[in-house]
């Protein structure tokens, strides 16, 4: 047998397109799975942060160092969450559904983190505090 007789037939353009499509499919799956893993880890970190925060607050006033650590963790979680929201835009809803995610889940968690942050760090004007007191305690407060 000569080498010409044993040579494989050439790969057609259609076959190459199929191979490229398979590679793109694997890359999409890998990217989606990595994103899903990152979201899951972030959500776990958020839950752990809330547990630690509530446990510490329940024990009494945290020390200045503890407040500093809580703030650093919370800022990191908010920043990472915002990055995940930006990445969400690159995935169609069907791919997110495969991961058990919806667009609103991460945004809702960020909202909770930001609300808590604001409640601890924002100065509430006295007029607003007075209105809140009236709502809670009635007009006689």
C-alpha positions in Angstrom: 0.0 0.0 0.0 1.2 3.4 -0.8 0.7 6.4 1.5 -1.7 7.9 -1.0 -4.0 4.8 -0.6 -3.8 5.0 3.2 -4.3 8.7 3.5 -7.4 9.9 5.3 -9.9 11.9 3.3 -9.7 15.6 3.7 -11.9 17.2 6.4 -14.6 19.3 4.7 -15.5 22.8 5.6 -18.8 21.5 7.0 -17.0 19.1 9.3 -14.7 22.0 10.5 -17.7 24.1 11.2 -19.2 21.3 13.2 -16.0 21.0 15.3 -15.9 24.7 15.8 -19.5 24.6 17.0 -18.7 21.9 19.4 -15.8 23.8 20.8 -17.9 26.9 21.2 -20.6 24.9 23.0 -18.0 23.5 25.5 -16.7 27.0 26.0 -20.2 28.4 26.6 -21.0 25.6 29.1 -17.7 26.1 30.9 -18.3 29.9 31.1 -21.8 29.4 32.4 -20.8 26.8 35.0 -17.9 29.1 36.2 -20.4 31.9 36.5 -22.9 29.7 38.4 -20.1 28.6 40.8 -19.1 32.2 41.4 -22.7 33.2 42.1 -23.2 30.2 44.5 -20.0 31.0 46.4 -21.0 34.7 46.6 -24.5 33.8 47.9 -23.0 31.5 50.5 -20.6 34.3 51.5 -23.6 36.7 51.9 -25.5 34.2 54.1 -22.4 33.7 56.2 -21.9 37.4 56.5 -25.5 38.0 57.6 -25.2 35.2 60.2 -22.0 36.6 61.6 -23.4 40.1 61.6 -26.6 39.1 63.4 -24.8 36.9 65.9 -22.3 39.7 66.7 -25.0 42.3 67.0 -27.1 40.0 69.1 -24.2 39.6 71.6 -23.9 43.4 72.1 -22.2 46.3 70.5 -19.3 45.2 68.3 -15.9 46.6 68.9 -14.3 49.2 66.6 -12.2 46.4 65.0 -15.2 44.2 64.5 -17.1 47.1 62.9 -14.1 47.6 60.6 -14.1 43.9 59.6 -17.8 43.8 59.1 -17.6 46.9 56.9 -14.7 45.5 54.8 -16.6 42.3 54.2 -19.8 44.0 53.4 -18.1 46.4 50.9 -16.4 43.4 49.2 -19.7 41.6 48.9 -21.4 44.6 47.5 -18.6 45.1 44.9 -18.5 41.5 43.9 -22.3 41.4 43.6 -22.3 44.4 41.3 -19.8 42.7 39.1 -21.9 39.6 39.0 -24.9 41.7 38.0 -22.9 43.2 35.1 -21.9 39.6 34.0 -25.6 38.6 34.2 -26.2 40.7 31.1 -24.1 38.3 29.0 -26.3 35.3 29.7 -29.8 34.6 28.3 -32.5 33.8 30.8 -32.5 30.1 29.6 -28.9 29.7 30.6 -29.5 31.3 34.0 -32.4 29.0 34.5 -30.1 26.0 33.9 -28.1 27.4 36.9 -31.2 27.9 39.0 -30.7 31.7 38.9 -32.8 34.6 38.1 -31.7 38.2 37.4 -33.5 39.4 40.5 -31.8 37.1 43.0 -28.4 38.8 43.0 -29.9 42.3 42.8 -32.1 41.5 45.8 -29.1 40.4 47.9 -27.2 43.6 46.9 -30.2 45.7 47.9 -30.2 44.0 51.3 -26.5 44.6 51.8 -26.8 48.2 50.7 -29.9 48.8 52.8 -28.0 47.5 55.9 -25.0 49.6 55.0 -27.1 52.7 54.6 -28.9 52.2 57.9 -25.6 52.0 59.7 -23.7 54.7 57.9 -26.2 57.3 56.7 -27.1 60.2 58.9 -30.9 60.5 59.1 -32.1 64.1 59.2 -33.8 65.0 62.5 -37.1 65.8 60.7 -37.2 62.3 59.2 -36.4 60.8 62.6 -39.3 62.8 64.1 -41.7 61.6 61.4 -40.6 58.0 62.1 -41.0 58.5 65.8 -44.6 59.8 65.2 -45.4 56.8 63.1 -44.1 54.4 65.6 -45.2 56.0 68.9 -48.1 58.1 67.7 -48.6 61.9 67.7 -47.9 62.2 71.4 -44.2 61.3 71.1 
